[in-house]
Amino acid sequence: MNGFRVHDESRRAKWAIAALFCFLGFQYATWASRLPTLKTELGLSETELGLLLMACGAGAAASFPLVAFLMRRFGSRWLALVSALVLAALLVLLSVAPDYPVALLIICCDGVGVGALNVAMNAQGAELETRFRRTAMSQLHATFSAGLLGAALLASGVNLVTSAMTAHFAAAVVLLMLLLAYARPGLLTDAGPQPAQAAAEQDTGAQPPEEAEKRRSALTVPSRMTLWMGCAMAFGTVTEGAMNDWSALYMKDVAKASEAVAPMGIAVVSVMMLVARVFADRWRTRWGDGRVVRVGSAVAGIGLALALLAGGVVPTLAGFACVGLGAAAVTPCVYVAAAAKGSDALALVAAMGTTGLLVGPALIGFIAGAAGLVPGMAAVAVSALIVCLSATRIRWGSLVPAAAE
């Protein structure tokens, strides 16, 4: 009976945390789907729209010190709930933003909220794996993709009835609140400092309370391994983001695909990544996180490089499929490894991942503008191989799960 109770508790917690991942994907895709409306209503130029998108990434990347402090002070459960409420409120504010400067400020704050919820929900996922000895992080990341899809479907459905952004965002907020209400009872309370933090805090009891509090509030200097994790995360998100932004153009201009076939590039990457994340926890259970990341990133880098050399539509789609398959488990595994090092490491690695997601596509665009799309996509292959190299420098956890759910 006790085993059944533990299993039920783990499933309840897993679905609650999955609701947070779905929440974040849904919230982000909701306002992103209305960028054309925002552009028209606020009279934005292409440059101003680009700055609006960059403001979200900049807010998320800059949130590291605040998020690290809040994680240490209040824990991942509190941070997840509060940041989710803030993100829902920001949708309402964005729908009534009177001008561009206000919209820019709201989107920047949204980036901070995204950074906070991203760290908190991944900390919850790592705690789930540690507490119940079951791999689950890859499937949790798959529900983020489900949230993106759900938001896209809602946007299409609402547009059939009304083009009003306020009505769309109001419906989205109702659904987000339902997700949050479902998640709240099942979220995990923090187990206390992680091993890396506990060692640093062991002797605070011998200090005055003010000194101990100051030590807990101060940011720790990241270790070399944490920086390798950040490197793996940054180049992993460069790989993901660049494929999302540049695959269709590559298919059309280089592979010479038709207008109907060109969008299949991003479709292949997305579908392979979603399917791989559904099954990746089983791979982690069987082979371990380190091997999954090393082999996966190598498959992504080498597969894409061979596709670039071969040319043509079919080889290109096969190479893109390799990227989706190989890169799928990188970020979930690195998040787990970073969480084991403590909240500071997790917040820093998450911020570096956001920076890679923000800077990567622009960097690929710069290379493509200077030398062409083939060298630009070759840089994506190199990014995947840098992930493989970084993974060899990371000391991966020795979790032996009871099963992969």
N, C-alpha and C positions, 0 to 999 in steps of 0.2 A: 504493500500500500504506500509506503514511504517513497519508493521509487516512482510510482505513478504520480504522487503529489509533486515531486521534484520536476518530473517531466512536464506536468501541467503548468507549473510555475514558469518553466523555461519557455514553453510555447506562448504563454500569455505575455511574458516580457518581450519575446521576439516579435510578436505581432504589434505590441505597443511601440517598440522602437522602429519597426518597419513603417508604422504610421507617421513617425517623425520624418523619415527619409522621403516618404511619399509627399508629406506636407511641404518640404523644402522644394522638391521638384515641381510641385503644383504651383506654389507661390511664385517661383521664378518664371516659369513658363507663362503664367497668367499675364504678368505685365509685359513680358517680352513679346507675347503674341499681339499686343496692342501698340507696338512701336510705330506702325504706320499711322494709327489714329493720333498718337501723341505728336508725331511729326506734323500732321496736318493741323491739329487744333492749336498747337503752340507756334506754328509757323517756323519750324526748324529747318536749317540747312543740313546737308549730309555731314558736314564737319561737326555741327552741334549735336546731331544724333549720335555720332561716334563718340563724342565726349561724354554723352549721357551714359552710353554703355560702359565706357572706361571708368566712370565715376563709381559704378557698382563694384567693379573689380578692385579699384583703388581703395574703396572703403573696406572691403573684405581683407585686403592685404595689410592695411594699416591697423586693423582691429587686434592684431596679435597681443600687444601689451595689456589692453583692456580685457580681452577674453582670458588670457592667462591668469590675471588677477582674480577675475570673477569665478573662474573654475576653482582656484585654490580657496577662495573665500566661501563660496556657496555650493559648489559641486555641480555635476553635470545635469542632474535632474532639474534643479531650480533654473539653471541657465537655459536648458532646453525649453521649459515652459514659458519663461519670461521672454526669451528671444522670439519664440513662435508667436506670442501675443503681439509683440512689437511689429513683426513682419506682417501680420494680418492688418494691424492698424495703419501701417504705411501704404498698403494697397488702397485703403479708403482715402487717405490723404492724397495719393497720386491721382486718383480719379477726379479730384476737384482742384488740382494744382492750377493756379491762375496764370502762371507764366514760367518761362524757362529756368530762371535762377531757383525758383522754389522747387521745380521738378528735379533739378540737378541736386539740390540739397536732400530731397527725399530719397532719390536713388542712391546717393552716397551713404545715407543712413541705412538704407536697405542692404547695402553691401556689408556694413558693420553687423547688421542682424544676421545676414547669411553666414558671415564668418563665425559668429557666436553659435548659431544653431548647428553649423557644420561640425565644429569641434565637439559640442555637447552630444550630438547624436552618435558620432563616431566613438566617443568615450563610453557612451551607453552600450554600443555594440561590442566594444572590447571587453567591458565588464561582463556582458552576457556570456561571451565565450569563456572568460576566465572562471566565472562563478559556476557555470553549468557544464564546463568541459565539452562544449559543442561548437563546432565551426558554424558561423552564420553570417559573417560580415559581407561576403560576396552577394548573398541573396538579399541582404538589406540594401546594398547599393543598387541591386536590380529594381527594387521598389522605387528608388529615386527616378529611374527611367519610366516606370509606370506612372509616376506623378506628372512627368513631362507630357506623356501621352494623354493622360486624363485632362490636363489643362488645355491641350490643343483641341481635344474633342469638345470641351465645354465652350471654348471660344468660337468654334465653328457652329455649334448649336445655338448659342445666344445670338450670333450674327444673323441667323435665319429669322429671328424674331425682332431684334432691335440692334442698331449700331451704337447705342449709347454705352459709353465706357463705364458710367456709374452703375448701370444695371448689371453689366457683366461682372464688375469687381464686387458688387454686393452679393451676387450669387456665389462667386468664388469664396468670399469671406465666410459665408454660411457653411460651405463645404469644408473649409479649413477649420472652422470651429468644431465641426462634427469630428474631424480627424483628431484634433487636439483633445477633445473630450474623451474619445475612445482611448487615446494613448495615455493620458494622465494616470489612471489607476495602476497601470501595469509597468510604469517606468521604474527602473532600479534606483535604490538609494546607494550613494557612493560607499564603497567598502573602506575608504580611508586612503591615505597616501600610498602611491605605488612604491614598489621596492626602491627605485632610484631616488624617490623623494624621501622615503622613510629614513634612509641612511643619512641623508643630509639634515634631517630634522631630529635625529635621535637625542641630541644633546641640548635641545631647546628647553627641556625641563629644568636644567641647571641654571638657566638664565632668567633674569627678570622678565615678567610677562610682557613688558613693552618691547624688550629686545627680541623675545621669541616671536611676537606679532610682526615686528619689522622684518625679521628673517623670512617669515612665511609669506610676507607681502612682496618681497624683493624678487625680481627676475633672476633666475640662475643662468650662468654662462653655459651655452649649449656645448655638449661634448662633441668630439669628432664623429662619433657614430650618429648622433642626432643630425649633424650636418650632412652626412651621407644619406640619411633617410630623407632629409629635405631635398637633396639633389635628385634622388630617385623619384620623389613626388613631383618636383618641379618639371623634370623632363618627361615624366609620365603624363602629366596634364598638358604639356606642350604637344605630345603625340596625339592625345585625344582631341584637344581643341583645334589643332591644325587640320586634322582629318575632317572634322565637322565643317570647317570654314572653306577648305580649298579642294576637297575631293570632287565636287561637281564641276568646278572650273577646269580642273585637270582632265576629267573625263571628256569634257567638250573640246578643249583647245589642244590637248596633247594626244589623248587616246582617240580623238575624232569620233566620239560617240554622238548619236543623234540627240536632239532635244529631249526626246522621250526617255532615252536610256541614261543620259548624263546624271539625273538625280539618283540613279541606282547606286552610285558610289557611296553616298552618305547612308543610303538605306542598308547596303551590305554591311558597312561598318557597324551601324547601330544595332541591326538584328543579331549579328554575330556576337557583339559585346553583351547584349541582353541575354542571349542563350548561354553564353559562356559563364556569365555571372550566376545564372541559375544553378549550374553544375559545378562551379569552381570550388565551392566548399567541400565537395567530395574529393576533389583533387588535392586540396590543402590537407584533408584528413589523411589521404594515402601517401602523399609525397612530401608534405611540409611546405610552409610558406616560401622559404628561400628558394627551393627548387622550382616552385610554380612561377615565381617572379622571374628568376633567371631564364628558365626555358621559354616562358611566355614572351618576355621582352626580346629575346633572341629570335623567336619565330616572327614577331612583329617586324623587327628591323631587317632581318635577312629576307623574309618574304616580300616586304615592300621594295627592297633594293633589287631583287631579282625581277619583280614586276616592272620596275622602271627600266631595267636593261632590256627586257623582252619587248615592251611596248604592246599596243593593241588593247582592245576593249576587254577581252576575256582574261588575259594575264593581269591587267590592271585590277579588275574586279577580284581576282584571286588574291592579289597582293593586299588589297584593302581588307579582304576577309581575314587574312593573316593578322593584320593590325587589330581588328576588332576582337579576334580570338585571343591573341597574345597579350594585349594590353588590358583585358577585362579585369584581371585579378590584381593588377599592380597596386592601384590606390587602396583597395580594401586591405591588402596584406600590409602595406606600409603604415596605414592608420593603426592597425593592431600593434605593430612593432613600436610605433611612436607612443601609443597610449601606455604601453608597458614601461616606458621611460618616465612617465609622469605628465601632468597637465601642461607644464611649460613646453616640453618637447612636442606634445601633440599640437598645441596652439601654433608653435613655430613651423612645424611641418605642414600644417593646414594652410598657414599664410603663404608659405613658399609654393604650395600647390596652386593656390589662387593666383599668385604672381605668374607662374608658368602658364596658367590658363589665359591670363590677361595678355602677357607679353608674347607668348608663343606664336599665335596666328599673325600678329603684326610683324614679328621677326621673319616668319616664313614669307610674308608679303614683300618685305624689303629685299630678301634674297631673290624672290621671283621677279621683282621689278628690275633688279640689277643684272641677273644672269639667266632668268627664265624659270618656268614652273618645274622643270625636271630637277635642277639643282635645289629648288625650294623644297620639293617633296623628298629629295635625297637627304636634306637636313632633318626631316621628320624621321627617316630611317636611322640616321645617326643618333637622334634623341632617344629612340627606343634602345639602341645599343649602349648608350650611356647609362640608361636605367639598369641594363644587365650588368654593366661594370660596377655600378653603385651597389647593386644587390649582393655582390661578392664581398663587400666591405661591411655589411650589416650583420650583427649577431641576432639571428632570428629566434623567436621564442620556441620553447620546447613543449608547447601545449599538446597533450595527447588526449583529444576529445573522445567522449563516449560514442558519439556518432555525429554525422553531419546531417542537420535537419533539412 
